[in-house]
Amino acid sequence: DKQLPPIIIREIAEKFALSTVTSQKDHFSKWGILTDWSNHYRTLNKSYVKRQLEIFHELYKQNLVFQNYMPVFWSPSSKTALAEAELEYNDAHKSTSVYLRFKLTTTSDKLKKYEGRNVYALIWTTTPWSLLANKAICYHEKEEYLIVDLNQDLYLVAKKLINDEKIKQTLGEGTIVDTLVGADLAGCQYLHPLNPEEPRPLLHGGHVTMSSGTGLVHTAPAHGQDDFRIGMASGLPLDCEVDE
């Protein structure tokens, strides 16, 4: 019952935890695990909590404790953060993926000759819901990228992925007009269609691979560890659109 007072919920949780500890001790001892079963600690013991607070205070006095943002795994149903060990993946689940183009507004020196034409960074994502929090697009500075002409529009896509069947379906009968390396994209900016007044950067990301997608990675610092690290290093906003 979500209407129960917090104290009652904690009492129920404590009873459940104590019964589970007793059950686990019984099973472990029957398995032949050797330890001092009569002398163990429990994280709900007041002495344990007191010692943890004392240690925390020592860390705080040494300026080792600070407040900041970081992405965490989240359970929408229970509205609580989850540890990685608590995650369970449904192997039969198929993510809804999308290809999306972002129009460049500022080009690097390598792309100056295409000024006056529509140049797009083509991204692919299996988390389209996180596009609301997009703050950058990442490329790999050492990988090669192609410029593909399709109906007078130009698209950036990784050379190693150009023959992927899904990219072929997306770009159709486009013509390759140029080749560049990822480092040539440094300094480029693009517009997000949902927030076109704020240009956003293209950045190098060491996590960018050529195993799938387009070689250009949609980056939302509030959703994912790699994205978060890129955001912190580049000073990107860490806005989270999940209001829970």
Buried (B, 14 or more C-beta within 10 A) or exposed (E): EEEEEEEEEEEEEEEEEEEEEEEEBEEEEEEEEEEEEEEEEEEEEEEEEEEEEEEEEEEEEEEEEEEEEEBEEBEEEEEEEEEEEEEEEEEEEEEEEEBBBBBBEBBBEBBEEBEEBEBBBBBBBEBEEBBBBBBBBBBBBEBBBBBBBBEEBBBBBBBBBBEBEBBEEBBEEBEEEBEBBBBBBBEBBBBBEEEEEEEBBBBBBEBBBBEEBBBBBBBBBBBBEBBBBBBBEBEBEBEBEEEE
